[in-house]
Amino acid sequence: MKVLPSSLLLSIVATFDSIIGDFLKDLITRDPASIDFGDKSFSYRELFKTKEIETLKNNIIDDEVNRLLRDSHKEQVRYIEKLSQTEIINHHERWRNFYEVFERRNQYAH
């Protein structure tokens, strides 16, 4: 019974992360030009070994979503705000409570 609360918290956050990952993938797929590649480049080998350009595009989007999921939840929300041109953090009165849940999850997990 002692580990039940922390286990539930870990499970809830993992489920939320999965939903956010799917949402980010959908959001980026709708506007793939929104990805900021920074210094990322592709080799000719990588380009030519991919049989279909759609596969390469999907791999790029998957890499971006995985990168975002490793960021903090605050950075994920900022990314969503930027892509959707919507303010979430400043307009959500319970943002601090929301963010606190994820910080507590990190304490339990690590």
N, C-alpha and C positions, 0 to 999 in steps of 0.2 A: 504494500500500500504506500510505502514511502516514495517509491520511484514512479508511481502512477501519475502524479501531477506533471512531473518533468517529461515523462514519456508522452503524455497527451500534448503538451506544449510542442515538443519536437515533431510529433506527427502532424499537428495543425500547421505549423510553419512549413514543413516539408510539402504538405498538400498545397498550401498557398504558393510556395515557390514553383511548384509544377504548373499551377494555373497561370502564374505570372509569366513563366517561360513560354507557354502556349500563346498567351496574349501578345507578348513581345514578338514572337515569331510571326503571328498574324499581322501585327502592326507594321513590322519591317517588310513583310512580303507585299503588303499593299503599296509601300513606297520604298523600294530597295535603294533608291538614290539617296535616302536619308542617312545611310550608314556613313559614318566618318571613319575613313580608313586610316587616317594619320599617316604613318610611315610604312604601312603594310604594302607589300608588293607580291607579285606572283611570278614564279619562274616559268619559262617556256615549257619546261618538262611537265610541270603541274597542269598548265593550260592544255597541252597537247595529249596528255594521258587521259584527260576527261573526255569521254565519248560524246556527251551532250552538254551543251552550254547550260541547260536548266539544272543539271546535276551540280555543275560548278557554282551556279547562283545559289542553289539550296545549301551547299556546303559553306559558302560565305555567310549566309544568313544564320545557319546553325552555329558557326564559329562566333558570330557576333552575339547571339543569344547566350551561348555558354560563357562568353566573356562578361556579359552583363549580369548573369546569375552569380558570378563570383564577386561582383561588386556588392557594396552595402545596399540595403533596401532603400536607403535615402537616395543613393546614386541611381538606382533603378527607377524610382519615382521621378527623379529629375529628368532622366532620359525619356520617360513616358510623357512628361510635361512638355518637353522640347518637341517630340514627334507629333503630339496631338495638339500642340499650341493651347494647352489648358493648364491653369494653375490648380494644383492639387494641395500642395503643402500649405500654402498661405490661406486657402479657402476651406480647409478641413479642420474644424475646431478640435477634433480629437486626435490630430496627427501625433502629438507627443505620446499619447497613450498607445497608439498603433505602433509607433517606432519603439517604444519601451518593450513591447511584447517580443520584438525581434532581438533586441539587445539581451533580454533575459534568456531567450533561446540560445544565444551565443554563449552565455555563461554556463548553461547546463551542458551544452554540446562540447565545449572546450575546457 
